[in-house]
Amino acid sequence: MTILSYRFLSSGLYRADNEDKATFVLGEMQNTTDRVLDAPSLQFVLLDDGGNVVGSINADPILPLIQPSEVMPFLSGIFGDEPDPSEWSTEEVSLCGPWGTADRHDRYDATGLELRDVAADQADDNLSIRGVVFNGRDAPAEGVWIKAAIYDADGVFAGWFWDSLDVAVPAGKTARFDFDSSGNPHDPVGVAGPGYRYKLWVGFDSSFSFC
C-alpha cells in the first residue's frame, strides 16, 4: 500500500457545520498489489518542532475493501481540541492494523452492485446526486452505501458525502437513491469550488480499525 498524498485543513478552510475548532486530514492511498485487500485506516501523530506529540488524527478509507491497483480516498474530521495545521511541524503516519489482510472480504465484497441512471445537479454550493443501485447478486443486498468523493479543479481530493439505503435491494432488482451535500459536516463542495468533479462509490460501510 502506498500513500499517494495527504493534506490537512482547519475549520477556517473547510465548511463544517460546527462552531468548534475542527481539523481534517484528506488524502489518497493505492493498493499496489494484484489482490483485493482490506483498506487500512491510518493514524497521523502530530509533532511540534521539538518532536513532542501535540495531537493525533485517525483517517478512514471511503470503503472497507480496496481493489488491485485502485486509488482510494481517505478522510477524517476531528472537532474540539485538536490543533490546527499551524500548530505542528511534522507528522508520523502509521497503519491501524496489518497491511495485506483480506479478513473483511466475505462480509464487505460489493461485487454485483452497480450504479445506474446517475444524474447530478448543482445549486449554489450544494451538489445533489440521484440514481439507482442494481443488485446483480444472488441474494438481497442489505446495508448498501453510496458515497460521493469530490475532486477540485486540479484533481485533488477535497472530501466526500454519503447516503445509505434504508431497504435491502432484492436480487436482480434496483433501489433508488437521492442525496446531497447540504448539512453534512464533511461537505466538500465549498472546498472543491468551480471545476470540481465527483466519483461515486457503492459498497458496504464498516467500522474501521482503531489505532
N, C-alpha and C positions, 0 to 999 in steps of 0.2 A: 504494500500500500504506500502511495506517495501523497503527501500533502502538497497540492499544486500552489495554493496561495491562501492567505487569510489576512483579515484586517479587523480593526476594532472601531466601533462607533459609539459615541455617547448620546445621551438623550437630546443634547443640543443639536445633533446632526440627524438623528433618527426620529421619525414621527411616532412617538409612543403615547398610548392613551394612559399615561400615568404621570402624576406631578412629581414623584420622587425621582432621584437620580437613577439613570439606567445606563448600563454598559452592555454592548453587544459584540459578539465575535461572529464573523461570517467568512466562509471560505469554501474551498473545493478540495476533495480528495479523489484519487484514482486507484482503481483495482488494477494492478499491473500483472495479474495472473490470468490464466485461461480458465478459471473456475468461478462459480457463483459462491460468494463468501458472505459471512456476517459483516455488515457495515459497522465499524467501531465508533464508539463515542471517543471524544478527545478531552484532555484536560490541559488548560493553559495556566501555568503558575506564573504570577506576575511579580517581577523583581525590580527593586529600585537600584540606584547607581552603586550602592554598596553590596548588592547581591542579597538583600533582605527581602523576604516574602511580604508583599503588601496586599495580596489577594489572589483569587483563582476563579476561573470560569470554565465550566464544562460545556461542550458543544456536541449536539447530536446530529447524525445524518438524517436526510429527509425521509428515508425508508430503511427498514432493518436489514435488507439484503442488497448487495452491490454486485452487478453483473460483470463478467470478464471485460476488462479494458474500460469499464464505464467510469465517467467522471460524475461525481455526486456532490451536491452542495451540503454543507453543514452549517448550523446556526445555533446560537443560544442568546437569550437576553436575561440579564440579571438586574433586578430592581432593588434599590436600597443602598447599602453601604459599600458596594464595590467601587474601587477607584475608577475615575475616567481615564482615557488614554494618555493624558498629560502627566499622570501621577506615577508612572513606572517607566523603566528604561528598556528592559528586555523581558522575554518570557521563555519559559521552558515548556515544551509540548510533549505530552506522552499519551499513549493509548490507554483507554479504560478497558483492560482485559486483553487477551492474546489476539494477535492477528493471524488469519489463516484458518479459523474455525468455520464450520458450516452447521453449527448446532441448531440454528433457527430456521434452516431451510424448509423442513417439513411443515412447520407451522405458518411461515410467512411467505412461502413461494406464491407469487401472484401470476404465474403462467396461466394464460387463458382469459385474463381480464383485459378488455380493450376499451379505449375511449373512442367514441364515435360522435359525429354531428356536432363537433365543438364549435362554439361561436363566442366572441368576446366583444364587449362594449366598454368604452371609457367615457365617463362624465366627470369633468373637473379632475380631481386626483383619485377617483375611485375606479377600479377595474372590476368588471363583472364578467364571469365566465359560466357558460352553461353547456350542457350536452348530455350524453347518456353513457353509462358503463355497460358493456356487453359481457356477459359471463359465458365463456366458451368451455367451461369446466363441466365435469360430470356430476357435480354436486352444487347446492346453493352456496353462494359466497357471502359470508356474514362478516361485518366489521370492515367494510371497504372504505378507504380514504382516498380523496383526490387532493393533491397538493400542487399549488402553482408557484414555481420558482421564478423570480424576476431577475432580469439582467439589464444593466443600464446600456446607454448608447455605445459604450466602449466594450461591451460584452462581459462586464464584471458582475458577479453575483451580488445582488442587492437585498435579498430577503425572500420570504415566502409567506403565503397564507393558505388556508386549507378548509376542507369541509369533509364530513363523514356521512355516509348513507345510514339512515336510521332503520333500514329494512334490509333483509337478506335478498340478494339478487338470484332468482331461480336459475337453474342450469338452462342454458340456451336462450335466456331472456335478457332484457335490458332494464335499467333503472335510471331515472333522470337525476341530474344534479344541477344546481344553480346557486352559485355563491359569489361573494365579492370581498373586497379588501377592507370595507368600512368597519370601524370598531375593533380592528384586530391589532393587538399590541405589537405584532411583528409585521404590520402593514409596510411593505417596502416601496409602494408606488411613489411616495414623496421623495425617496432617495433616487429611484430609477430615473424619474423625470422624462423629458422628451426623448424619443427614440428608443424607449425600452422595448424589450421583447420578453416573452414568457415561455416556459416549458412546463407541461403538465406531467405529473407522476401519479400513478394509480397503484395501490397495493394495500397492505395491512399494516397498521401502526403497531408500535411495540414500546414497551418500557425498555429503555436502553441501559447499558452497563453503567454502574456508578463507580466513580474513582474513589 
